Amino acid sequence: MTIPARRAVYAGSFDPPTHGHLWMIREAAALFDELIIAVGINPDKQSTYTIAERQTMLEAITRDFPNVKISVFENRFLVHYAREVGARFIVRGIRTAADYEYERSMRYINSDLAPEISTVFLMPPREIAEVSSTMVKGLVGPEGWRDTVGRYLPEAVYQKILQDHSGKD
């Protein structure tokens, strides 16, 4: 008898991927047989990096995780995407009370739409809990930004941002 793979989806914009995202990926990759990182395209959000750039950054930082795949999804509910790829779990991060309230509501909606798919919440450690892509992007520019931003990003992502901003200050 074969045991079906425990496949999960971890979705986000990853614009750019941070240490917080990498922590989530590391934890979820350890919990599940397969982890699909789904880069969501949100037409209401103005992205700094293209889908291809975000995929490349994610591939670079997940190279050491053989059970991780990078994918893209657009214009459908995450729970429907999870069902399409055969995932029985959705992984979500909880950093703040506001995240909890939002994710709790989404978990109930997802359960209404696809009761066979469970949501798993992970809470990052305190030292990276406040790190977000938006925060990191907001730090780029002022004097000394390179030293500050580097603390919050995996090396491959940091190098990409340095490359994109070389000669701009």
MDTraj code that builds the backbone (N, CA, C; nanometers):
import mdtraj as md
import numpy as np

residues = "MET THR ILE PRO ALA ARG ARG ALA VAL TYR ALA GLY SER PHE ASP PRO PRO THR HIS GLY HIS LEU TRP MET ILE ARG GLU ALA ALA ALA LEU PHE ASP GLU LEU ILE ILE ALA VAL GLY ILE ASN PRO ASP LYS GLN SER THR TYR THR ILE ALA GLU ARG GLN THR MET LEU GLU ALA ILE THR ARG ASP PHE PRO ASN VAL LYS ILE SER VAL PHE GLU ASN ARG PHE LEU VAL HIS TYR ALA ARG GLU VAL GLY ALA ARG PHE ILE VAL ARG GLY ILE ARG THR ALA ALA ASP TYR GLU TYR GLU ARG SER MET ARG TYR ILE ASN SER ASP LEU ALA PRO GLU ILE SER THR VAL PHE LEU MET PRO PRO ARG GLU ILE ALA GLU VAL SER SER THR MET VAL LYS GLY LEU VAL GLY PRO GLU GLY TRP ARG ASP THR VAL GLY ARG TYR LEU PRO GLU ALA VAL TYR GLN LYS ILE LEU GLN ASP HIS SER GLY LYS ASP".split()
xyz = np.array([
    [0.0844, -0.1185, 0.0000],
    [0.0000, 0.0000, 0.0000],
    [0.0886, 0.1243, 0.0000],
    [0.0639, 0.2130, -0.0933],
    [0.1409, 0.3366, -0.0978],
    [0.0685, 0.4455, -0.0207],
    [0.1469, 0.5191, 0.0500],
    [0.0925, 0.6320, 0.1255],
    [0.0991, 0.7546, 0.0353],
    [-0.0137, 0.8253, 0.0172],
    [-0.0103, 0.9436, -0.0692],
    [0.0815, 1.0504, -0.0112],
    [0.1470, 1.1217, -0.1004],
    [0.2381, 1.2281, -0.0574],
    [0.1594, 1.3378, 0.0136],
    [0.2189, 1.3867, 0.1187],
    [0.1611, 1.5033, 0.1869],
    [0.2137, 1.6256, 0.1127],
    [0.1291, 1.6835, 0.0278],
    [0.1661, 1.7983, -0.0544],
    [0.0996, 1.9236, 0.0013],
    [0.1788, 2.0296, 0.0108],
    [0.1276, 2.1565, 0.0628],
    [0.1617, 2.2691, -0.0335],
    [0.0843, 2.3761, -0.0235],
    [0.1084, 2.4972, -0.1013],
    [0.1334, 2.6113, -0.0044],
    [0.2407, 2.6851, -0.0306],
    [0.2703, 2.8082, 0.0427],
    [0.2702, 2.9195, -0.0603],
    [0.1742, 3.0095, -0.0499],
    [0.1560, 3.1131, -0.1517],
    [0.1872, 3.2516, -0.0966],
    [0.2275, 3.3387, -0.1857],
    [0.2536, 3.4780, -0.1510],
    [0.2984, 3.5537, -0.2738],
    [0.3258, 3.6817, -0.2542],
    [0.3765, 3.7606, -0.3666],
    [0.5287, 3.7512, -0.3743],
    [0.5954, 3.7327, -0.2610],
    [0.7413, 3.7146, -0.2560],
    [0.8120, 3.8266, -0.3335],
    [0.7789, 3.9486, -0.3019],
    [0.8267, 4.0653, -0.3778],
    [0.9063, 4.1620, -0.2911],
    [1.0271, 4.1276, -0.2483],
    [1.1092, 4.0091, -0.2735],
    [1.0963, 3.9086, -0.1591],
    [1.1502, 3.7870, -0.1802],
    [1.1527, 3.6892, -0.0709],
    [1.2449, 3.7366, 0.0420],
    [1.2019, 3.7184, 0.1651],
    [1.2771, 3.7642, 0.2831],
    [1.3218, 3.6445, 0.3678],
    [1.3946, 3.6745, 0.4756],
    [1.4295, 3.5691, 0.5710],
    [1.3039, 3.5067, 0.6309],
    [1.1988, 3.5859, 0.6467],
    [1.0726, 3.5322, 0.6974],
    [1.0144, 3.4281, 0.6027],
    [1.0159, 3.4579, 0.4729],
    [0.9686, 3.3606, 0.3745],
    [1.0546, 3.2347, 0.3784],
    [1.1858, 3.2538, 0.3857],
    [1.2756, 3.1385, 0.3866],
    [1.2527, 3.0525, 0.5112],
    [1.2271, 3.1151, 0.6248],
    [1.1965, 3.0395, 0.7461],
    [1.0706, 2.9552, 0.7239],
    [0.9678, 3.0172, 0.6665],
    [0.8428, 2.9455, 0.6393],
    [0.8680, 2.8270, 0.5457],
    [0.9466, 2.8496, 0.4420],
    [0.9771, 2.7441, 0.3451],
    [1.0516, 2.6305, 0.4138],
    [1.1514, 2.6643, 0.4936],
    [1.2312, 2.5626, 0.5638],
    [1.1419, 2.4774, 0.6546],
    [1.0563, 2.5426, 0.7314],
    [0.9682, 2.4707, 0.8237],
    [0.8678, 2.3835, 0.7483],
    [0.8057, 2.4397, 0.6456],
    [0.7050, 2.3651, 0.5701],
    [0.7686, 2.2500, 0.4924],
    [0.8880, 2.2711, 0.4391],
    [0.9573, 2.1638, 0.3663],
    [0.9881, 2.0463, 0.4589],
    [1.0114, 2.0754, 0.5863],
    [1.0380, 1.9689, 0.6841],
    [0.9090, 1.8955, 0.7237],
    [0.7970, 1.9631, 0.7158],
    [0.6691, 1.9042, 0.7570],
    [0.6014, 1.8209, 0.6487],
    [0.6266, 1.8559, 0.5223],
    [0.5529, 1.7939, 0.4128],
    [0.6470, 1.7228, 0.3161],
    [0.5926, 1.6238, 0.2474],
    [0.6707, 1.5504, 0.1473],
    [0.7030, 1.6395, 0.0276],
    [0.6073, 1.7210, -0.0106],
    [0.6240, 1.8136, -0.1219],
    [0.5686, 1.9493, -0.0819],
    [0.6410, 2.0534, -0.1195],
    [0.5961, 2.1904, -0.0935],
    [0.6005, 2.2670, -0.2242],
    [0.4872, 2.3210, -0.2616],
    [0.4797, 2.4048, -0.3801],
    [0.4739, 2.5491, -0.3327],
    [0.5731, 2.6261, -0.3738],
    [0.5716, 2.7689, -0.3443],
    [0.5019, 2.8348, -0.4629],
    [0.3868, 2.8918, -0.4369],
    [0.3045, 2.9489, -0.5427],
    [0.3143, 3.1012, -0.5387],
    [0.3763, 3.1562, -0.6410],
    [0.3874, 3.3016, -0.6531],
    [0.2550, 3.3502, -0.7097],
    [0.1828, 3.4246, -0.6280],
    [0.0533, 3.4745, -0.6699],
    [0.0650, 3.6053, -0.7445],
    [-0.0103, 3.6159, -0.8508],
    [-0.0173, 3.7408, -0.9266],
    [-0.1417, 3.8142, -0.8806],
    [-0.1212, 3.9285, -0.8165],
    [-0.2323, 4.0085, -0.7661],
    [-0.2398, 4.1363, -0.8494],
    [-0.3400, 4.1491, -0.9366],
    [-0.3493, 4.2667, -1.0228],
    [-0.3695, 4.3973, -0.9457],
    [-0.4114, 4.3873, -0.8189],
    [-0.4318, 4.5075, -0.7380],
    [-0.3030, 4.5569, -0.6737],
    [-0.1963, 4.4769, -0.6807],
    [-0.0682, 4.5138, -0.6207],
    [0.0307, 4.5551, -0.7288],
    [0.1038, 4.6611, -0.7030],
    [0.2116, 4.7031, -0.7919],
    [0.3383, 4.6330, -0.7467],
    [0.3871, 4.5398, -0.8268],
    [0.5053, 4.4627, -0.7902],
    [0.6330, 4.5347, -0.8310],
    [0.7359, 4.5178, -0.7496],
    [0.8675, 4.5718, -0.7809],
    [0.9418, 4.4788, -0.8760],
    [0.9261, 4.3493, -0.8549],
    [0.9967, 4.2494, -0.9345],
    [0.8988, 4.1729, -1.0218],
    [0.9435, 4.1345, -1.1396],
    [0.8597, 4.0577, -1.2303],
    [0.8390, 3.9171, -1.1736],
    [0.7432, 3.8484, -1.2286],
    [0.7192, 3.7097, -1.1885],
    [0.8459, 3.6274, -1.2116],
    [0.9093, 3.6445, -1.3267],
    [1.0307, 3.5681, -1.3589],
    [1.1417, 3.5973, -1.2582],
    [1.1571, 3.7236, -1.2180],
    [1.2604, 3.7584, -1.1192],
    [1.2303, 3.6958, -0.9841],
    [1.1043, 3.6977, -0.9446],
    [1.0676, 3.6376, -0.8161],
    [1.0867, 3.4863, -0.8187],
    [1.0525, 3.4240, -0.9300],
    [1.0747, 3.2797, -0.9432],
    [1.2246, 3.2488, -0.9340],
    [1.3060, 3.3272, -1.0018],
    [1.4510, 3.3060, -1.0001],
    [1.5065, 3.3212, -0.8594],
    [1.4626, 3.4251, -0.7872],
    [1.5097, 3.4446, -0.6499],
    [1.4680, 3.3268, -0.5623],
    [1.3425, 3.2818, -0.5765],
    [1.2950, 3.1692, -0.4969],
    [1.3699, 3.0410, -0.5317],
    [1.3970, 3.0189, -0.6583],
    [1.4748, 2.9011, -0.6976],
    [1.6138, 2.9050, -0.6349],
    [1.6742, 3.0234, -0.6322],
    [1.8090, 3.0366, -0.5752],
    [1.8095, 3.0060, -0.4255],
    [1.7093, 3.0518, -0.3533],
    [1.7114, 3.0335, -0.2078],
    [1.6558, 2.8989, -0.1635],
    [1.5941, 2.8248, -0.2564],
    [1.5391, 2.6929, -0.2201],
    [1.6175, 2.5790, -0.2846],
    [1.7280, 2.6101, -0.3421],
    [1.8106, 2.5104, -0.4121],
    [1.8396, 2.3875, -0.3256],
    [1.8538, 2.4061, -0.1962],
    [1.8892, 2.2969, -0.1050],
    [1.7686, 2.2171, -0.0542],
    [1.6520, 2.2461, -0.1062],
    [1.5301, 2.1757, -0.0636],
    [1.4771, 2.0930, -0.1806],
    [1.5112, 1.9647, -0.1863],
    [1.4705, 1.8830, -0.3010],
    [1.3194, 1.8625, -0.3138],
    [1.2462, 1.8831, -0.2073],
    [1.1014, 1.8612, -0.2113],
    [1.0219, 1.9900, -0.2358],
    [1.0913, 2.0970, -0.2773],
    [1.0256, 2.2257, -0.3018],
    [1.0212, 2.2547, -0.4514],
    [0.9044, 2.2977, -0.4973],
    [0.8856, 2.3388, -0.6366],
    [0.8306, 2.4812, -0.6366],
    [0.8678, 2.5564, -0.7390],
    [0.8178, 2.6932, -0.7531],
    [0.7142, 2.6945, -0.8648],
    [0.6034, 2.7626, -0.8405],
    [0.4958, 2.7697, -0.9378],
    [0.4350, 2.9102, -0.9350],
    [0.3453, 2.9368, -1.0267],
    [0.2763, 3.0660, -1.0344],
    [0.1275, 3.0377, -1.0468],
    [0.0478, 3.1194, -0.9802],
    [-0.0964, 3.1069, -1.0012],
    [-0.1584, 3.2454, -1.0092],
    [-0.2678, 3.2517, -1.0830],
    [-0.3303, 3.3807, -1.1081],
    [-0.4802, 3.3629, -1.1268],
    [-0.5543, 3.4604, -1.0793],
    [-0.6969, 3.4716, -1.1067],
    [-0.7790, 3.3508, -1.0611],
    [-0.7408, 3.2939, -0.9475],
    [-0.8242, 3.1903, -0.8860],
    [-0.7960, 3.1871, -0.7365],
    [-0.8912, 3.1333, -0.6651],
    [-0.8735, 3.1219, -0.5213],
    [-0.7590, 3.0257, -0.4915],
    [-0.6833, 3.0561, -0.3887],
    [-0.5715, 2.9713, -0.3497],
    [-0.6174, 2.8290, -0.3219],
    [-0.7297, 2.8141, -0.2567],
    [-0.7788, 2.6804, -0.2227],
    [-0.8118, 2.6002, -0.3493],
    [-0.8589, 2.6675, -0.4526],
    [-0.8859, 2.5987, -0.5794],
    [-0.7543, 2.5600, -0.6477],
    [-0.6560, 2.6488, -0.6395],
    [-0.5242, 2.6166, -0.6940],
    [-0.4664, 2.4945, -0.6201],
    [-0.4776, 2.4943, -0.4880],
    [-0.4266, 2.3817, -0.4087],
    [-0.4924, 2.2515, -0.4550],
    [-0.6210, 2.2547, -0.4761],
    [-0.6921, 2.1352, -0.5228],
    [-0.6396, 2.0927, -0.6614],
    [-0.6180, 2.1902, -0.7504],
    [-0.5695, 2.1611, -0.8860],
    [-0.4346, 2.0897, -0.8854],
    [-0.3477, 2.1270, -0.7911],
    [-0.2141, 2.0652, -0.7871],
    [-0.2088, 1.9451, -0.6928],
    [-0.3229, 1.9056, -0.6399],
    [-0.3288, 1.7872, -0.5557],
    [-0.2758, 1.8077, -0.4149],
    [-0.2768, 1.9307, -0.3679],
    [-0.2301, 1.9596, -0.2315],
    [-0.3463, 1.9439, -0.1335],
    [-0.3166, 1.8845, -0.0204],
    [-0.4176, 1.8702, 0.0847],
    [-0.3990, 1.9734, 0.1954],
    [-0.2931, 2.0559, 0.1821],
    [-0.2620, 2.1542, 0.2864],
    [-0.2242, 2.2881, 0.2245],
    [-0.2640, 2.3934, 0.2924],
    [-0.2199, 2.5289, 0.2612],
    [-0.1429, 2.5771, 0.3837],
    [-0.0245, 2.6316, 0.3607],
    [0.0598, 2.6812, 0.4696],
    [0.0515, 2.8330, 0.4707],
    [0.0249, 2.8875, 0.5887],
    [0.0157, 3.0335, 0.6034],
    [0.0960, 3.0762, 0.7256],
    [0.1531, 3.1949, 0.7176],
    [0.2301, 3.2495, 0.8280],
    [0.1474, 3.3470, 0.9091],
    [0.1676, 3.3435, 1.0385],
    [0.1002, 3.4357, 1.1300],
    [0.2083, 3.5179, 1.1994],
    [0.2156, 3.6479, 1.1683],
    [0.3156, 3.7346, 1.2309],
    [0.2542, 3.8250, 1.3366],
    [0.1298, 3.8644, 1.3140],
    [0.0653, 3.9624, 1.4020],
    [-0.0784, 3.9195, 1.4312],
    [-0.1399, 3.9911, 1.5236],
    [-0.2809, 3.9648, 1.5540],
    [-0.3679, 3.9916, 1.4310],
    [-0.3330, 4.0933, 1.3544],
    [-0.4085, 4.1233, 1.2317],
    [-0.3959, 4.0083, 1.1319],
    [-0.2758, 3.9514, 1.1174],
    [-0.2578, 3.8343, 1.0312],
    [-0.3487, 3.7216, 1.0784],
    [-0.3504, 3.6997, 1.2088],
    [-0.4314, 3.5911, 1.2635],
    [-0.5783, 3.6084, 1.2273],
    [-0.6309, 3.7280, 1.2482],
    [-0.7728, 3.7522, 1.2201],
    [-0.8040, 3.7299, 1.0728],
    [-0.7194, 3.7819, 0.9857],
    [-0.7405, 3.7646, 0.8421],
    [-0.7310, 3.6166, 0.8035],
    [-0.6251, 3.5504, 0.8467],
    [-0.6025, 3.4107, 0.8098],
    [-0.7085, 3.3179, 0.8682],
    [-0.7579, 3.3494, 0.9860],
    [-0.8653, 3.2702, 1.0467],
    [-0.9902, 3.2770, 0.9591],
    [-1.0248, 3.3972, 0.9148],
    [-1.1412, 3.4137, 0.8265],
    [-1.1219, 3.3392, 0.6947],
    [-1.0018, 3.3511, 0.6373],
    [-0.9737, 3.2825, 0.5106],
    [-0.9781, 3.1312, 0.5279],
    [-0.9328, 3.0838, 0.6409],
    [-0.9352, 2.9400, 0.6666],
    [-1.0783, 2.8878, 0.6638],
    [-1.1718, 2.9625, 0.7221],
    [-1.3114, 2.9206, 0.7232],
    [-1.3720, 2.9255, 0.5833],
    [-1.3400, 3.0293, 0.5081],
    [-1.3894, 3.0386, 0.3704],
    [-1.3330, 2.9234, 0.2875],
    [-1.2027, 2.8993, 0.3010],
    [-1.1403, 2.7891, 0.2272],
    [-1.2044, 2.6556, 0.2626],
    [-1.2368, 2.6372, 0.3887],
    [-1.3010, 2.5138, 0.4328],
    [-1.4395, 2.4987, 0.3706],
    [-1.5103, 2.6106, 0.3538],
    [-1.6406, 2.6053, 0.2861],
    [-1.6237, 2.5632, 0.1399],
    [-1.5188, 2.6136, 0.0754],
    [-1.4960, 2.5873, -0.0670],
    [-1.4344, 2.4500, -0.0934],
    [-1.3483, 2.4059, -0.0025],
    [-1.2782, 2.2775, -0.0215],
    [-1.2498, 2.2159, 0.1154],
    [-1.3479, 2.1494, 0.1740],
    [-1.3308, 2.0965, 0.3097],
    [-1.2197, 1.9919, 0.3226],
    [-1.1764, 1.9334, 0.2119],
    [-1.0704, 1.8327, 0.2163],
    [-0.9308, 1.8933, 0.2288],
    [-0.9202, 2.0263, 0.2178],
    [-0.7905, 2.0935, 0.2262],
    [-0.7793, 2.1636, 0.3612],
    [-0.6741, 2.1327, 0.4334],
    [-0.6511, 2.1916, 0.5656],
    [-0.5515, 2.3066, 0.5569],
    [-0.5710, 2.4051, 0.6430],
    [-0.4772, 2.5155, 0.6533],
    [-0.3891, 2.4924, 0.7752],
    [-0.2584, 2.5077, 0.7547],
    [-0.1607, 2.4918, 0.8620],
    [-0.0972, 2.6280, 0.8859],
    [-0.1024, 2.6748, 1.0101],
    [-0.0448, 2.8041, 1.0452],
    [0.0912, 2.7855, 1.1099],
    [0.1870, 2.8642, 1.0656],
    [0.3197, 2.8650, 1.1260],
    [0.3486, 3.0057, 1.1768],
    [0.4126, 3.0129, 1.2907],
    [0.4449, 3.1421, 1.3503],
    [0.5966, 3.1569, 1.3554],
    [0.6504, 3.2530, 1.2784],
    [0.7961, 3.2697, 1.2758],
    [0.8506, 3.3199, 1.4086],
    [0.9795, 3.2980, 1.4314],
    [1.0396, 3.3471, 1.5555],
    [1.0357, 3.4996, 1.5632],
    [1.0397, 3.5492, 1.6835],
    [1.0277, 3.6914, 1.7121],
    [1.1227, 3.7782, 1.6284],
    [1.2473, 3.7327, 1.6110],
    [1.3465, 3.8182, 1.5439],
    [1.3178, 3.8416, 1.3957],
    [1.2303, 3.7620, 1.3358],
    [1.1951, 3.7885, 1.1961],
    [1.0453, 3.8104, 1.1764],
    [0.9705, 3.8115, 1.2823],
    [0.8250, 3.8225, 1.2728],
    [0.7791, 3.9526, 1.2082],
    [0.8532, 4.0578, 1.2241],
    [0.8106, 4.1867, 1.1695],
    [0.8631, 4.2126, 1.0289],
    [0.9405, 4.1196, 0.9750],
    [0.9996, 4.1381, 0.8432],
    [0.8961, 4.1078, 0.7354],
    [0.8776, 4.2036, 0.6454],
    [0.7886, 4.1837, 0.5313],
    [0.8579, 4.2383, 0.4071],
    [0.8133, 4.1943, 0.2928],
    [0.8681, 4.2452, 0.1671],
    [0.8482, 4.3956, 0.1564],
    [0.7317, 4.4429, 0.1960],
    [0.7018, 4.5860, 0.1898],
    [0.7972, 4.6646, 0.2782],
    [0.8230, 4.6145, 0.3994],
    [0.9156, 4.6822, 0.4901],
    [1.0547, 4.6888, 0.4288],
    [1.1012, 4.5760, 0.3734],
    [1.2354, 4.5717, 0.3153],
    [1.2458, 4.6700, 0.1997],
    [1.1472, 4.6729, 0.1114],
    [1.1513, 4.7654, -0.0025],
    [1.1533, 4.9098, 0.0447],
    [1.0860, 4.9371, 0.1556],
    [1.0832, 5.0723, 0.2100],
    [1.2163, 5.1170, 0.2683],
    [1.3032, 5.0219, 0.2983],
    [1.4346, 5.0551, 0.3548],
    [1.5392, 5.0869, 0.2483],
    [1.5118, 5.0518, 0.1233],
    [1.6087, 5.0728, 0.0157],
    [1.6122, 5.2204, -0.0223],
    [1.7325, 5.2761, -0.0281],
    [1.7473, 5.4134, -0.0757],
    [1.8277, 5.5050, 0.0130],
    [1.7870, 5.5246, 0.1388],
    [1.8595, 5.6187, 0.2240],
    [2.0032, 5.5729, 0.2511],
    [2.0837, 5.6666, 0.2886],
    [2.2239, 5.6363, 0.3197],
    [2.2314, 5.5199, 0.4189],
    [2.3186, 5.4241, 0.3893],
    [2.3371, 5.3084, 0.4757],
    [2.2384, 5.1957, 0.4534],
    [2.1534, 5.2080, 0.3525],
    [2.0494, 5.1069, 0.3312],
    [2.1054, 4.9683, 0.3055],
    [2.2204, 4.9613, 0.2403],
    [2.2765, 4.8295, 0.2053],
    [2.3032, 4.7447, 0.3310],
    [2.3600, 4.8060, 0.4340],
    [2.3884, 4.7325, 0.5577],
    [2.2596, 4.6904, 0.6279],
    [2.1610, 4.7762, 0.6230],
    [2.0351, 4.7485, 0.6910],
    [1.9554, 4.6409, 0.6185],
    [1.9375, 4.6556, 0.4890],
    [1.8544, 4.5635, 0.4113],
    [1.9126, 4.4223, 0.4106],
    [2.0443, 4.4116, 0.4076],
    [2.1089, 4.2813, 0.4030],
    [2.0742, 4.1909, 0.5200],
    [2.0344, 4.2492, 0.6320],
    [1.9979, 4.1706, 0.7511],
    [1.8700, 4.0904, 0.7331],
    [1.7849, 4.1353, 0.6419],
    [1.6505, 4.0801, 0.6309],
    [1.6291, 3.9895, 0.5103],
    [1.7341, 3.9729, 0.4295],
    [1.7182, 3.8995, 0.3042],
    [1.8160, 3.7835, 0.2917],
    [1.7726, 3.6743, 0.2296],
    [1.8679, 3.5694, 0.1940],
    [1.9715, 3.6273, 0.0975],
    [2.0907, 3.5717, 0.0994],
    [2.2030, 3.6276, 0.0233],
    [2.1721, 3.6461, -0.1256],
    [2.1111, 3.5487, -0.1895],
    [2.0828, 3.5594, -0.3330],
    [1.9865, 3.6752, -0.3623],
    [1.8922, 3.6974, -0.2757],
    [1.7963, 3.8073, -0.2928],
    [1.8665, 3.9409, -0.2692],
    [1.9480, 3.9454, -0.1668],
    [2.0246, 4.0668, -0.1364],
    [2.1138, 4.1042, -0.2550],
    [2.1808, 4.0065, -0.3124],
    [2.2684, 4.0336, -0.4270],
    [2.1890, 4.0868, -0.5459],
    [2.0692, 4.0346, -0.5675],
    [1.9825, 4.0828, -0.6749],
    [1.9459, 4.2291, -0.6519],
    [1.9113, 4.2643, -0.5293],
    [1.8746, 4.4024, -0.4995],
    [1.9957, 4.4936, -0.5143],
    [2.1115, 4.4502, -0.4672],
    [2.2331, 4.5301, -0.4865],
    [2.2606, 4.5523, -0.6345],
    [2.2468, 4.4481, -0.7124],
    [2.2704, 4.4571, -0.8573],
    [2.1733, 4.5563, -0.9207],
    [2.0466, 4.5502, -0.8820],
    [1.9453, 4.6391, -0.9378],
    [1.9663, 4.7850, -0.8997],
    [2.0348, 4.8085, -0.7877],
    [2.0543, 4.9449, -0.7379],
    [2.1982, 4.9928, -0.7494],
    [2.2814, 4.9201, -0.8210],
    [2.4213, 4.9638, -0.8346],
    [2.4250, 5.0946, -0.9131],
    [2.5005, 5.1896, -0.8593],
    [2.5156, 5.3195, -0.9238],
    [2.3987, 5.4143, -0.9057],
    [2.3002, 5.3767, -0.8228],
    [2.1841, 5.4645, -0.8033],
    [2.1949, 5.5543, -0.6813],
    [2.3095, 5.5476, -0.6097],
    [2.3220, 5.6396, -0.4957],
    [2.4641, 5.6753, -0.4692],
])
top = md.Topology()
chain = top.add_chain()
for i, resn in enumerate(residues, 1):
    res = top.add_residue(resn, chain, resSeq=i)
    for name in ("N", "CA", "C"):
        top.add_atom(name, md.element.get_by_symbol(name[0]), res)
traj = md.Trajectory(xyz[None], top)
